[in-house]
């Protein structure tokens, strides 16, 4: 990828690591470029699951405020910001599940990267927050849509307006993350979850992700029609027959 992001595979699972530990993996353009290149490589490699994690003491502490402010006109600023948005687009459009393995700080863009993933496993020491308003910035990563869907509009406004940190347990209670695990075991737990997902029929799993992501934006009639399309697509793969045979063998039927 580049010096800010590392990429590796183990069978059908890819690991993407944010790799600026000296700056708590704070976001700079090279880190964004590396993330996008990593997800493109994961598509090329046809891996089934991606685990996104951070090196060092944190997942990602948000935008690097120690970097000089870019000198740019509006067109250049829009291009830079759309590039950041492309990370969420890459995560959401990836065919298989993307699991965030979070430890330490996941703030600002870091929280947005994590919560844009399909599943989130967090160490007990993880801290989530959206400090953008307090430093005169605005949220990115689609969080203005994703956060209210997860916790409701009133709670989302409180989180953005005040920028207060959430512990892993608090984030779990709010429904922002899936699992809280002992500090230091977040990546192991994420990979164990990834192994479980790899064992699922891949086409059905991919379609389930697509249905759920589109379902939150759909009317009920649209969701019903899309579910029929997905059911037809799964039938064409033959995965159901294979899964049924495997179940019969396991159950002795």
N, C-alpha and C positions, 0 to 999 in steps of 0.2 A: 504494500500500500504506500505509506510514506513514514517518516520518522514519528509522526503523531498517532498513528493507528497501526496495530499489528493484526494479522489475519492468519488463522491456521484451521485445518480441518482434522477431524478424527472420524473416519467413516462418513456417515451422512449428516454429521453435525459440524457446523462452523463456529469458531470462536472469534469474535471481534473485540479487541481490547483498545480502549482509549489509552494512549501511551505518552502522556505529558505529566508524569507523576510529580515533577518538581513544581508544577503549577496546579496541582490537584485536578489535572485533566481539563483545565479551563479551556473554553472554546476560542479558537482562532481559525482563520480561513483554511489553513493546512489540515486541521483536525476535521473540519467539515468535508473537505475534499477526500481525506482518507476514509471517512465513514462511507461516503458515497461509492468510492472505489471498492471498498470491502463488500458492500451489498451487491454491487454489480458482479464481483468475483463469485460471490455465493450463488448467484443465479447461474453464472457460467458453469460452476462446479456441480450444479443441480443438487445441492445439499437440501435436506428436508427441514432442518431446524437451525436457527442461528441463536447463539448466546452472546449477548452484548454485556461487556463488563469494563471495569476500569482498573488500571495498574496503580499501585501505590496506596495512599491512604484514603482515597475517595473515588467514587464513581465519576462525578463531574461537578465541579463547583460553579458552573455557569460560564458566562462570557468573561474573558480575561480583561478585567478593568484596568490592569496595569499596562496593557498594550496601548500605544498612542491611538487616539481616535482617528479613524480613517478620514482623509480629505477627499471628499467625493461629492458629485452633484446628485440630484434626486434619482436620475436614471441609474447611476452606479450603485447608489444605496439600495434601490429596489432589486437590482440584480444580485447584490450580496445577500440581502434578506431572503430572496427567493431560493438562493442556494442553501441557506439554512433550512428553509421549509422543505426542500427536496429530501432532507434526511427523514423527516416524518413520512413523506410520500414513499420513499424507498422502503421504510419499515412496514407501512400499511399495505403496500402493493406486493411485498415479497410473498411468494405463493404459500410458504409454510409458516408455522409459528415462529415468532421472534420473542425470546425470553430475556428480560433485563435481569442481570445479577448485580444487585446494588449493595454497596457498603459505603460508610462514611457519608460525605455530603453528596446529595443530588439536588442541586439548587438551580433555579432559573432554567436555562437551556438544558442543564443536566436532568432536572426533574421532567422537563418536557420530552427529552429523549427517552427516559425510562418509561414514562406513562404513555408514550406513543406505542410502546411494545404491546404484544398480545398478552403476555403474562409477566408478572414482576415477582421475583424472589428477593427478599431483602434481609441482610444481616441485622441483628439486634441493634447494632450501632448506627444504622442508616438514619439520615435526616433529610427530609424532603421540604422544599419551600420555594416560593415564588417571590423573590425580593425585587422584581423589576420596577414596580411602582415606586418603591422607596428610593431608588437610584435614578429615577426619571426616565425609565425605559418602558417598553411594552413587551408583552409576552409574544412568543412565537411557537412554532411546532404544533399548531392546531389546538393548543391547550384551551383557547376560548370556547371551543366546541367540546373537546374531550372532557375537561374538568367538570362543567355543569352536568354532563350526562352521567358522570360517575358519582357526584356528591350532591347534586342539586344546585340550582342557581344561587340561592341565598348563601349557602356554605362556600361555594366557589368564589363569590364576591368577597366574602370575609378573608379567604385565603390569599386572594390577589391584592385586596386593598391594604391589608396589614402586613403581608409578607412573613408571617410567623412560621417558624419551623415546626414540622410534624415529626414525631418519633416514628419508628417503624411500626410499633404497636398502634399508634394513633392512625397512621395511614391505612393499616389493615382494618381497623374498626370502621373507617370511612368507606372502605371498599375500593381504595386506590391501588392496593397491591394484593397479591394472592397468598403469599406465605412469608412468615417471619421465621428465620432460622438463627441458631447461635452465631455470634460474631466469628468471622473467619471461615464459615462454611457455606457462604452464599453461592460461590461458583460451583462447588461440589453439588449442592442441592439443585442448582439450575441445570447442571448436566444430567443429574439423575432424572429430573423431570423431562429433559429433552429425550433421554433414552426411552421413557415411557411413550412420548409422543411419536417417536420413530417407529414404535411397534404398532401404531394405528394405521389403517388404510390411508395412504397418502392423498389420494384424490378426494376422498370424503373429508379428510381433515382440512385440506385446502379450501374446499367448497364451504365447509362450516365456518371458516374464518371469513370468507367473502360474504356469506349470508349475514353473519352477525354484524360485520362492519357496515354493510349497507342497510341492515334492518333498522338501525337506530335513526336513519334518515328517511325511512320509508313510511308510507301509509300502510295500513293493514292489508288492503287489496294488493298493493305493490309487493309486499312481503310474501303474501300467499302465492302470487304468480312466480316470484323469484325462487321460492322453495320448490315449486313444481319443476322449474328449469334445472335446479340443482339435483333434484331426485332423478330426473332423466339422465343427467350427466353421470351421476354415480352408477346408475344401472349399466351404462355403456362401458364402464371400466372393468366390470366383472369382479371388483373387489368384494362385493357382498357375498358372492358364492364362495370365494376363497376364505373369507372370514368365517362363514357358516361351517365350512368343512373343518377348519382349525378348531372351532369351538366344539364341534361334535367329537373330534379326536381327543381334546382335552377332557371332555366330560364323560368319555367312554361310551358315547351314543352311537 
